[in-house]
Amino acid sequence: EVQLVESGGGLVQPGGSLRLSCAASRFTFRSYAMGWVRQAPGKGLEWVSAITGSGDNTYYADSVKGRLTISRDNSKNTLYLQMDSLRDGDTAVYFCAKQMFDSGDGYKYYFDYWGQGTLVTVSS
Amino acid sequence: EIVLTQSPATLSLSPGERATLSCRASQSVSSYLAWYQQKPGQAPRLLMYDAFNRATGIPARFSGSGSGTDFTLTISSLEPEDFAVYYCQQRKSWPITFGQGTRLEIK
């Protein structure tokens, strides 16, 4: 079965940086768009960013545009999220997630597999 | 940005009862809407996509309906494992957005 394993979370001061990684296995990574979704403590889901399978196109929520950068290395089956200029409001569990494929209708920007999440805490 | 509003915020029901959850979009999303289930300490699980299609492995007691701006997730007869938080998500336009969630709790 598809496996997604996030790493890189931790405690960082406001204004600091962090890079999250998501190691993917058991599917053809380069064929699927991937995304990051976060969840602040006790709150709902917030989509953060997505990237196409080739890496040629990226998409961001307004709340993170210019501060967070999504990328991927298809030779390593790994997704990244570079997080700069971090704020208190970025404190959350960050999930990586795989785009779904419908055999009858193709790729869709829903997420059918998710990692277990990695906690980012922004605090002084 | 398309805003998704879910109602009710909390739904209290007993096992065996029927659950009806609503998701309303601030503008039409056609049928490009999904539902997810999330249990405490777990990642979300995709239940329905494109409004009425069940994802792989999802039991038939889950069904979805709607198009345009109004959508419904129905659980025909609640099982104990169905008590969780449910989110809708649209893919009609960027940015992708989620609703704020409906908590389905045991009465």
Interface residues (C-beta under 8 A of the other chain):
Chain A: G35 V37 G44 L45 E46 W47 A50 Y59 Y60 A61 D62 F95 A97 M100 D102 D105 K108 Y109 Y110 F111 D112 W114 G115 Q116 G117
Chain B: E1 Y32 A34 Y36 Q38 A43 P44 R45 L46 Y49 D50 N53 A55 T56 V85 Y87 Q89 R91 W94 P95 I96 T97 F98 G99 Q100 G101
